[in-house]
């Protein structure tokens, strides 16, 4: 036999609502921060050996500093094309929210580069097999095969592939002699410094960063520095929901 | 007492030196790729001179087609077991010393290979 007057009803409803809010705050702790699951760097079944990966600690990334980008672009003869709709970039800085979505609390400009995905959609789209995934996890381009169809640019969800609309040599003032240039009509993107790795060097952005914000290493090696950092930190990936499994991670 | 102090300071200094050197060693062993691929060996050519004079284009064509896809395994092994990185710079590490090595012959034979569209030609190096 329930008999509540109006005052009693409002009081009980209020208590119920408070309890509900309390429970919800318990469930939804940590804001939107979702730690990258270890599946993101777990070895691909049937695939052993190296998988190169990068971790960018954006807390140490200086505002307005572009040393990593300058070093990368000089090392790989990336042309500084003036026209904004013909820009060629291997690395650039982008607003944190744009880059990592609403989970990212930072609106500072963060470094962005090719994610060297385990499931690269650019490689799926390439009709000539010019973009492919190497055995060490690097998504590389064979510029000899590229026909300039730009399918990879359309399919890359991160927009990290650039096209040479004009002769890149015209925009190179001081080319690095250790690395080739490209020619008009081919695409290009970050190669995770595969040219430097083969000589036992770290990627140029890693070496250029004065704050040591960029770590690089083998994601398949549990004792590597990058794996230890991944296991001990909250990290984000770009658009993990797409299932491309990026190899570039961010600490916010 | 004083002697004891000096001894302790000496021990501390030794400990510091050991610690610093061990950190250094750690930093060096961190280097990623400990180049398991072949080093650029320019002491002798991939094939005998006579073969290369007539067939260098086939060798380079093969390297061009296979090197990128083989990635870290793009290593050319000769019959006598020497290993070379499949890269035009492997050739130029030796032949680049004569800036006209490629061009004098290609001009004579009237051929214009497109290598230098992208690779930086020895003629463009200072």
Boltz contact constraints between the chains, C-beta under 6 A:
constraints:
  - contact:
      token1: [A, 134]
      token2: [B, 71]
      max_distance: 6.0
  - contact:
      token1: [A, 136]
      token2: [B, 72]
      max_distance: 6.0
  - contact:
      token1: [A, 142]
      token2: [B, 68]
      max_distance: 6.0
  - contact:
      token1: [A, 144]
      token2: [B, 64]
      max_distance: 6.0
  - contact:
      token1: [A, 177]
      token2: [B, 120]
      max_distance: 6.0
  - contact:
      token1: [A, 177]
      token2: [B, 125]
      max_distance: 6.0
  - contact:
      token1: [A, 180]
      token2: [B, 118]
      max_distance: 6.0
  - contact:
      token1: [A, 180]
      token2: [B, 119]
      max_distance: 6.0
  - contact:
      token1: [A, 181]
      token2: [B, 118]
      max_distance: 6.0
  - contact:
      token1: [A, 182]
      token2: [B, 118]
      max_distance: 6.0
  - contact:
      token1: [A, 183]
      token2: [B, 117]
      max_distance: 6.0
  - contact:
      token1: [A, 183]
      token2: [B, 118]
      max_distance: 6.0
  - contact:
      token1: [A, 197]
      token2: [B, 33]
      max_distance: 6.0
  - contact:
      token1: [A, 198]
      token2: [B, 37]
      max_distance: 6.0
  - contact:
      token1: [A, 200]
      token2: [B, 31]
      max_distance: 6.0
  - contact:
      token1: [A, 200]
      token2: [B, 33]
      max_distance: 6.0
  - contact:
      token1: [A, 200]
      token2: [B, 35]
      max_distance: 6.0
  - contact:
      token1: [A, 202]
      token2: [B, 32]
      max_distance: 6.0
